[in-house]
Amino acid sequence: MTTKNGTTAPEILIIIVTWNKKQYVLELLASLAKQNYPKLDILVIDNASNDGTVAAIKQTYPQVNLLSNPENLGGTGGFNAGLQWAFEQPEDRYQYLWLLDNDVLVHHRALPELVTLLENNPDIAVAGSTMMQLDYPWQINEMGAFLDHHLGRLMLHRHLERVPAWQGCSVQELLTIETDLSKHLIHCLPYMDVEYVAAASLLVRASVAKKAGLWRDYFIHFDDVEWCLRIRALGHRVVVSAKSLIWHLSAAAKIPTWVLYYDNRNVLDLFKTHGADARSLQRLIRYILKKAVYYHLIGKPDLAQLHYEAIADFQAGNTGKKEIKLAHSYKKNTHIKQVFLNPTIKRVLIAWSVNLYATGIQGTLAQVQLQRPDLQIDCMITPDGMAVYQLPRTGFIRFSTFKLKRWFTYWRLRGSYDLIIQSDYQVVIGLSWLNSRLLFINDEGFCERPSPKFGDVWYALKRWIRGK
């Protein structure tokens, strides 16, 4: 196999893990045919999807290698199955492995740029793509990342930085144009050393991957981080390319629920695995307990409980998949009408951070207003004093910019409303304490919850103070 200029091109295996995202993976496979690269082998690992993914791939892409796991083994189990398959191939069959998320959009130069980078720099073992935001295509989600070794957080490199020249462009426009970010951003090099690049688009030398071994069993989240740290510990560089781009739904659009358990348990295991001392681990545990306090304060105690379970399972040495059952579940926003037709809901207050248009419920609420003239809907004025009109016949409640006055208003309004609507993206803590039912909403779903309890918060505070 040779490239267009006559030189030998390295053989590459693409590894994709999927679970119940048939349309996404079919679109990804279609886009991979447009990669400017001579020849690719593709391996898809299906985690027991029940949406017809396997049959669709077999019918549309019979040339694709397909592995079917008997159950959902998460990203860890899926990629490990793919890596194990790759390790069992003849030693010289593949020079590189390209790990991809099943729901990314890939620029047509994404792979060639990564290959060129590794071919020209023998000391680099892993090269990742810059991840742009699918919902804001001109905005960077992450250009690799570093670890905050004090609090155990991922620090996304150049997170939310915008490319001014691309403002307003669609993803489809950007998928085929020249995309060297080093020409568009200040102090941006063609590639940069980082501690981690996401397996959303990660090219690794096959020999180094085999030496590093399979991923640690985290089920999901932080497994690719741990692997990158392991490869760096072997003496290899991990870099991110400013010339290789993919687009992925931004993390801000995904509301964490059950994944909080894995995030917190796995980061503790990661730091312990990579040499953190007892004092550092205790500091990280206290930080996790502090986050649990926050979830109690906003009225999501079941999510706070996930933090406690994460710590307990870490201390017990448990990894892998855990059966998680939450007390409150989300429903699609298309089912929200019944909430407002409930005759016990007479007065509703909407937080300033809720966008009725983005959530898709503006029309539904307007219809309910016509059906229920008795329903009173008030909106909270924005922190800068603006009244944002989103519905007919609504009142506005003003809150002072001064904390003491603002909390006095919260206290005065206790019991005045039957339902408070909060945005999952930006919760107003004071509104959760108006002694009303709570409805948390995002662009896809909503969840009803009772108001928080002082006893729960006091319990969480004591655990945080004690650090256990």
C-alpha positions as CSV (number, residue, x, y, z in Angstrom):
1,M,0.0,0.0,0.0
2,T,1.4,3.4,-1.0
3,T,0.4,7.0,-0.6
4,K,-0.2,9.4,-3.5
5,N,3.5,10.5,-3.4
6,G,4.7,6.9,-3.7
7,T,5.8,6.4,-0.1
8,T,4.5,3.5,1.9
9,A,1.6,4.4,4.2
10,P,1.2,2.7,7.5
11,E,-1.7,0.3,8.0
12,I,-4.3,1.6,10.4
13,L,-7.1,-0.1,12.3
14,I,-10.1,2.1,13.4
15,I,-11.7,1.0,16.6
16,I,-15.3,2.3,17.3
17,V,-17.5,1.3,20.3
18,T,-21.2,1.8,20.1
19,W,-24.4,1.2,22.1
20,N,-27.8,2.0,20.8
21,K,-26.7,4.8,18.5
22,K,-27.4,3.2,15.1
23,Q,-27.8,6.3,13.1
24,Y,-24.8,8.0,14.6
25,V,-22.5,5.1,13.9
26,L,-23.8,4.7,10.4
27,E,-23.1,8.4,9.7
28,L,-19.6,8.0,11.1
29,L,-18.9,5.0,8.9
30,A,-20.1,7.0,5.9
31,S,-17.8,9.9,6.8
32,L,-14.8,7.6,7.2
33,A,-15.1,6.7,3.6
34,K,-14.2,10.4,2.9
35,Q,-10.9,10.3,4.9
36,N,-8.0,11.3,2.7
37,Y,-6.1,8.1,3.4
38,P,-5.3,5.1,1.1
39,K,-6.7,2.2,3.1
40,L,-8.3,1.6,6.5
41,D,-9.6,-1.4,8.3
42,I,-12.6,-0.7,10.6
43,L,-13.6,-2.7,13.7
44,V,-16.9,-1.8,15.4
45,I,-17.6,-3.2,18.9
46,D,-21.3,-3.3,19.7
47,N,-22.2,-3.3,23.4
48,A,-25.4,-5.4,23.1
49,S,-27.5,-2.7,21.3
50,N,-31.2,-3.3,20.9
51,D,-31.9,-0.7,18.2
52,G,-30.8,-2.8,15.2
53,T,-27.3,-1.5,15.1
54,V,-25.6,-4.8,14.3
55,A,-28.0,-5.7,11.5
56,A,-27.7,-2.3,9.9
57,I,-23.9,-2.4,9.9
58,K,-23.8,-5.9,8.4
59,Q,-26.2,-4.8,5.7
60,T,-24.7,-1.5,4.8
61,Y,-21.0,-2.1,5.5
62,P,-20.3,-5.8,5.2
63,Q,-16.6,-5.1,4.9
64,V,-16.5,-3.8,8.5
65,N,-15.2,-6.1,11.2
66,L,-17.9,-6.4,13.8
67,L,-17.7,-7.7,17.4
68,S,-20.8,-8.1,19.5
69,N,-20.5,-8.1,23.3
70,P,-23.2,-10.1,25.2
71,E,-23.9,-7.1,27.4
72,N,-23.2,-3.4,27.7
73,L,-19.6,-3.4,28.9
74,G,-19.3,0.4,28.7
75,G,-16.5,2.3,26.9
76,T,-13.9,0.4,28.9
77,G,-15.2,-3.1,27.9
78,G,-15.8,-2.1,24.4
79,F,-12.4,-0.6,23.7
80,N,-10.7,-3.4,25.5
81,A,-12.5,-5.9,23.2
82,G,-11.2,-3.9,20.3
83,L,-7.7,-3.6,21.6
84,Q,-7.5,-7.3,22.4
85,W,-8.6,-8.1,18.8
86,A,-5.9,-5.8,17.5
87,F,-3.2,-7.3,19.8
88,E,-4.1,-10.8,18.5
89,Q,-3.4,-9.8,14.9
90,P,0.0,-10.5,13.2
91,E,2.7,-8.3,14.7
92,D,3.2,-6.1,11.6
93,R,-0.4,-5.9,10.4
94,Y,-1.2,-2.5,11.9
95,Q,1.2,0.3,12.7
96,Y,-1.4,2.5,14.3
97,L,-4.8,2.2,16.1
98,W,-7.3,5.0,15.8
99,L,-9.9,5.0,18.6
100,L,-13.1,6.9,17.8
101,D,-16.3,7.8,19.6
102,N,-19.4,6.6,17.7
103,D,-21.1,10.0,17.7
104,V,-18.4,12.3,16.3
105,L,-18.2,14.1,13.0
106,V,-14.7,13.8,11.5
107,H,-12.9,16.4,9.3
108,H,-11.7,14.8,6.1
109,R,-8.1,15.6,7.1
110,A,-8.4,14.4,10.7
111,L,-6.6,11.1,10.3
112,P,-3.9,12.1,7.8
113,E,-2.8,15.0,10.1
114,L,-2.4,12.6,13.0
115,V,-0.5,10.0,11.0
116,T,1.9,12.7,9.6
117,L,2.5,13.9,13.2
118,L,3.4,10.5,14.5
119,E,5.4,9.5,11.4
120,N,7.6,12.7,11.7
121,N,8.1,12.4,15.5
122,P,9.2,9.0,16.8
123,D,9.1,10.2,20.4
124,I,5.3,10.8,20.2
125,A,3.2,7.7,20.9
126,V,-0.3,9.3,21.1
127,A,-1.8,12.1,19.0
128,G,-5.3,13.3,19.5
129,S,-7.6,15.6,17.6
130,T,-8.9,18.9,18.7
131,M,-12.5,18.5,19.8
132,M,-14.9,21.2,18.6
133,Q,-18.4,21.6,19.9
134,L,-21.2,20.2,17.7
135,D,-23.7,22.7,19.0
136,Y,-21.4,25.6,18.6
137,P,-19.1,24.4,15.7
138,W,-16.7,27.4,15.9
139,Q,-16.0,26.8,19.6
140,I,-13.3,24.5,21.0
141,N,-14.5,21.9,23.6
142,E,-11.0,20.7,24.4
143,M,-7.6,20.7,22.8
144,G,-6.3,17.9,25.0
145,A,-6.3,18.3,28.7
146,F,-4.2,18.4,31.9
147,L,-4.9,17.1,35.4
148,D,-5.4,19.3,38.4
149,H,-3.5,17.1,40.7
150,H,-4.7,19.0,43.7
151,L,-8.5,18.5,43.2
152,G,-8.5,15.6,40.7
153,R,-10.1,17.6,37.9
154,L,-9.6,17.5,34.2
155,M,-8.5,21.0,33.0
156,L,-9.5,21.1,29.3
157,H,-7.0,23.0,27.3
158,R,-8.3,26.1,25.5
159,H,-11.8,25.1,26.6
160,L,-14.6,27.3,25.0
161,E,-12.1,29.4,23.0
162,R,-13.7,30.6,19.8
163,V,-12.4,30.7,16.2
164,P,-13.6,34.2,15.1
165,A,-13.2,33.4,11.4
166,W,-15.6,30.5,11.7
167,Q,-18.3,32.3,13.7
168,G,-21.7,31.3,12.4
169,C,-20.5,28.5,10.1
170,S,-22.3,25.2,10.2
171,V,-20.5,21.9,10.9
172,Q,-21.0,20.8,7.3
173,E,-19.2,23.9,6.0
174,L,-16.3,23.3,8.4
175,L,-15.9,19.6,7.6
176,T,-14.2,20.2,4.3
177,I,-12.3,23.5,4.6
178,E,-8.7,24.1,5.7
179,T,-8.7,23.8,9.5
180,D,-5.2,24.5,10.8
181,L,-6.1,26.2,14.1
182,S,-2.5,27.4,14.5
183,K,-3.3,29.9,11.8
184,H,-6.4,31.1,13.5
185,L,-5.6,31.3,17.2
186,I,-3.0,33.3,19.1
187,H,-0.1,31.3,20.6
188,C,-1.4,28.1,19.1
189,L,1.2,25.6,17.8
190,P,0.5,22.9,15.2
191,Y,0.7,20.4,18.1
192,M,1.2,20.6,21.8
193,D,2.1,18.3,24.6
194,V,-0.7,17.4,27.1
195,E,-1.3,14.8,29.7
196,Y,-4.4,13.3,28.0
197,V,-6.4,13.3,24.8
198,A,-9.8,11.8,24.6
199,A,-10.5,8.5,22.9
200,A,-13.1,10.4,20.9
201,S,-10.2,10.6,18.4
202,L,-6.9,9.1,19.6
203,L,-4.2,7.7,17.3
204,V,-1.7,5.5,19.1
205,R,1.3,3.4,17.9
206,A,0.1,-0.2,17.9
207,S,3.4,-1.4,19.5
208,V,3.0,1.1,22.4
209,A,-0.6,0.3,22.9
210,K,0.3,-3.4,23.2
211,K,3.0,-2.6,25.7
212,A,0.7,-0.4,27.7
213,G,-1.9,-3.1,27.8
214,L,-5.7,-3.0,28.1
215,W,-7.6,-0.2,29.8
216,R,-8.2,-0.3,33.6
217,D,-11.8,-1.4,34.2
218,Y,-13.7,1.8,34.9
219,F,-16.7,1.0,32.7
220,I,-16.9,4.6,31.5
221,H,-15.0,7.9,32.1
222,F,-11.3,8.4,33.0
223,D,-10.3,5.1,31.4
224,D,-8.7,6.9,28.5
225,V,-7.1,9.4,30.9
226,E,-5.5,6.6,32.9
227,W,-4.2,5.0,29.7
228,C,-2.6,8.2,28.5
229,L,-0.9,8.6,31.9
230,R,0.3,5.0,31.7
231,I,1.8,5.6,28.2
232,R,3.5,8.8,29.4
233,A,4.9,6.9,32.3
234,L,6.5,4.6,29.8
235,G,8.4,7.6,28.5
236,H,6.3,8.6,25.5
237,R,4.8,11.9,24.6
238,V,1.1,12.5,24.3
239,V,0.1,15.5,22.1
240,V,-2.9,17.1,20.6
241,S,-3.0,18.3,17.0
242,A,-4.3,21.8,16.0
243,K,-4.7,20.5,12.4
244,S,-6.8,17.4,13.1
245,L,-10.4,18.3,14.1
246,I,-13.5,16.4,15.1
247,W,-16.9,17.7,16.3
248,H,-18.7,16.3,19.4
249,L,-21.7,17.4,21.5
250,S,-20.3,19.6,24.2
251,A,-20.2,18.2,27.8
252,A,-22.2,21.3,28.9
253,A,-25.2,19.9,27.0
254,K,-25.1,16.6,28.9
255,I,-26.6,16.7,32.4
256,P,-24.7,14.3,34.7
257,T,-26.8,11.9,36.7
258,W,-25.6,8.3,37.2
259,V,-22.3,9.0,35.6
260,L,-21.3,11.0,38.7
261,Y,-20.7,7.8,40.4
262,Y,-18.1,6.7,37.8
263,D,-16.5,10.2,37.6
264,N,-15.8,10.3,41.3
265,R,-14.9,6.7,41.9
266,N,-12.6,6.4,38.9
267,V,-10.7,9.6,39.5
268,L,-9.9,8.4,43.0
269,D,-8.6,5.1,41.6
270,L,-6.7,6.9,38.8
271,F,-4.8,9.1,41.3
272,K,-4.1,6.1,43.6
273,T,-2.9,4.0,40.6
274,H,-0.5,6.8,39.6
275,G,1.1,7.3,42.9
276,A,-1.0,9.8,44.9
277,D,-0.2,9.7,48.6
278,A,-2.7,9.3,51.4
279,R,-2.9,13.0,52.1
280,S,-3.6,13.8,48.4
281,L,-6.3,11.2,48.3
282,Q,-7.9,12.5,51.4
283,R,-8.0,16.0,50.0
284,L,-9.7,14.6,46.9
285,I,-12.2,12.8,49.0
286,R,-13.0,16.0,50.9
287,Y,-13.6,17.7,47.5
288,I,-16.0,15.0,46.5
289,L,-17.9,15.4,49.8
290,K,-18.1,19.1,49.1
291,K,-19.7,18.4,45.8
292,A,-22.2,16.2,47.6
293,V,-23.2,19.2,49.8
294,Y,-24.0,21.1,46.6
295,Y,-26.3,18.4,45.3
296,H,-28.1,18.4,48.6
297,L,-28.4,22.2,48.5
298,I,-30.0,22.2,45.0
299,G,-32.4,19.4,45.9
300,K,-30.8,16.4,44.2
301,P,-30.0,14.1,47.2
302,D,-29.9,11.0,45.2
303,L,-27.0,12.4,43.1
304,A,-25.3,13.3,46.4
305,Q,-25.6,9.7,47.4
306,L,-23.7,8.7,44.3
307,H,-20.7,10.6,45.6
308,Y,-20.8,8.7,48.9
309,E,-21.1,5.4,47.1
310,A,-18.2,6.3,44.8
311,I,-15.9,7.0,47.9
312,A,-17.1,3.8,49.6
313,D,-16.5,1.6,46.5
314,F,-13.1,3.2,45.9
315,Q,-12.1,2.4,49.5
316,A,-13.4,-1.2,49.1
317,G,-11.3,-1.6,45.9
318,N,-14.4,-2.0,43.6
319,T,-14.1,-1.1,39.9
320,G,-16.1,-2.1,36.8
321,K,-19.8,-1.7,36.2
322,K,-22.2,-1.0,39.1
323,E,-26.0,-1.3,39.1
324,I,-27.3,2.2,39.8
325,K,-30.9,3.0,40.6
326,L,-31.9,6.6,41.1
327,A,-34.9,7.8,43.1
328,H,-35.9,10.3,40.4
329,S,-35.8,9.8,36.7
330,Y,-36.0,12.1,33.6
331,K,-38.9,12.2,31.1
332,K,-38.8,13.6,27.6
333,N,-39.9,17.3,27.4
334,T,-42.7,16.2,25.1
335,H,-44.4,14.7,28.1
336,I,-44.4,17.8,30.3
337,K,-48.0,19.0,29.6
338,Q,-49.5,16.7,32.1
339,V,-47.5,18.4,34.9
340,F,-49.2,21.7,34.2
341,L,-52.6,20.2,33.8
342,N,-52.4,19.0,37.4
343,P,-55.1,21.0,39.2
344,T,-52.9,21.2,42.4
345,I,-50.4,23.3,40.4
346,K,-51.8,26.8,40.5
347,R,-48.7,29.1,40.8
348,V,-45.5,28.5,39.0
349,L,-42.2,30.4,39.2
350,I,-39.6,30.0,36.3
351,A,-36.0,30.7,37.1
352,W,-34.3,33.3,34.9
353,S,-31.9,30.6,33.5
354,V,-34.7,28.6,31.9
355,N,-35.0,29.0,28.1
356,L,-38.4,27.9,27.2
357,Y,-37.6,27.9,23.5
358,A,-34.4,25.8,23.8
359,T,-36.3,23.2,26.0
360,G,-39.1,23.1,23.4
361,I,-41.9,23.7,26.0
362,Q,-42.8,27.3,25.2
363,G,-45.7,26.2,22.9
364,T,-46.9,23.7,25.4
365,L,-47.1,26.2,28.2
366,A,-48.9,28.7,26.0
367,Q,-51.5,26.0,25.2
368,V,-51.9,25.2,28.9
369,Q,-52.5,28.8,29.7
370,L,-55.5,28.8,27.4
371,Q,-56.8,25.6,28.9
372,R,-56.2,26.8,32.5
373,P,-56.9,30.5,33.0
374,D,-56.4,29.9,36.7
375,L,-52.7,29.0,36.3
376,Q,-50.4,31.8,37.3
377,I,-46.9,31.8,35.8
378,D,-44.2,34.2,37.1
379,C,-40.7,34.6,35.8
380,M,-37.6,35.6,37.6
381,I,-35.9,38.7,36.3
382,T,-32.3,38.2,35.2
383,P,-29.4,39.1,37.5
384,D,-28.8,42.2,35.5
385,G,-32.4,43.4,35.9
386,M,-33.9,42.4,32.5
387,A,-37.4,41.0,32.1
388,V,-37.2,38.3,29.4
389,Y,-40.6,37.8,27.9
390,Q,-41.1,34.2,26.8
391,L,-44.9,33.7,27.5
392,P,-48.1,35.7,27.3
393,R,-49.7,36.7,30.6
394,T,-46.7,36.3,32.9
395,G,-45.6,38.3,35.9
396,F,-42.0,39.1,36.9
397,I,-40.3,38.7,40.3
398,R,-37.3,40.9,41.0
399,F,-34.5,39.8,43.2
400,S,-31.9,42.1,44.6
401,T,-28.3,41.9,43.5
402,F,-27.3,42.1,47.1
403,K,-27.0,38.6,48.7
404,L,-28.8,39.4,52.0
405,K,-31.7,41.1,50.3
406,R,-31.9,38.4,47.7
407,W,-32.1,35.6,50.4
408,F,-34.6,37.6,52.3
409,T,-36.8,37.6,49.1
410,Y,-36.4,33.8,48.9
411,W,-37.5,33.4,52.5
412,R,-40.5,35.8,52.0
413,L,-41.6,33.7,49.0
414,R,-41.5,30.4,50.8
415,G,-44.8,28.5,50.2
416,S,-46.0,31.1,47.6
417,Y,-45.6,28.7,44.6
418,D,-46.6,25.2,44.0
419,L,-43.9,24.5,41.4
420,I,-40.4,26.0,40.7
421,I,-38.9,25.4,37.3
422,Q,-35.1,25.3,37.4
423,S,-32.6,24.9,34.6
424,D,-30.3,21.9,34.9
425,Y,-27.6,24.0,33.2
426,Q,-27.6,26.8,35.8
427,V,-29.4,26.1,39.1
428,V,-30.4,29.0,41.4
429,I,-29.9,27.5,44.8
430,G,-32.2,29.9,46.6
431,L,-35.2,28.9,44.5
432,S,-34.8,25.3,45.6
433,W,-35.7,26.4,49.1
434,L,-39.1,28.0,48.5
435,N,-40.8,25.0,50.0
436,S,-42.3,24.0,46.6
437,R,-42.1,21.1,44.3
438,L,-39.1,21.4,41.9
439,L,-38.9,20.7,38.2
440,F,-35.4,20.5,36.7
441,I,-35.3,20.8,33.0
442,N,-32.7,20.7,30.2
443,D,-33.0,20.7,26.4
444,E,-34.0,17.1,26.3
445,G,-35.8,16.1,29.5
446,F,-37.2,17.1,32.9
447,C,-37.3,15.6,36.4
448,E,-39.7,16.4,39.2
449,R,-38.3,16.4,42.8
450,P,-39.5,17.4,46.3
451,S,-37.9,20.4,48.0
452,P,-34.6,19.8,49.8
453,K,-34.4,19.1,53.5
454,F,-32.3,20.9,56.1
455,G,-31.5,17.6,57.8
456,D,-29.9,16.2,54.6
457,V,-27.8,19.3,54.2
458,W,-26.7,19.2,57.8
459,Y,-25.7,15.5,57.3
460,A,-23.7,16.4,54.2
461,L,-22.0,19.3,55.9
462,K,-20.9,17.1,58.8
463,R,-19.4,14.5,56.4
464,W,-17.5,17.2,54.5
465,I,-16.1,18.7,57.7
466,R,-15.1,15.3,59.0
467,G,-13.7,14.3,55.6
468,K,-15.3,10.9,55.6
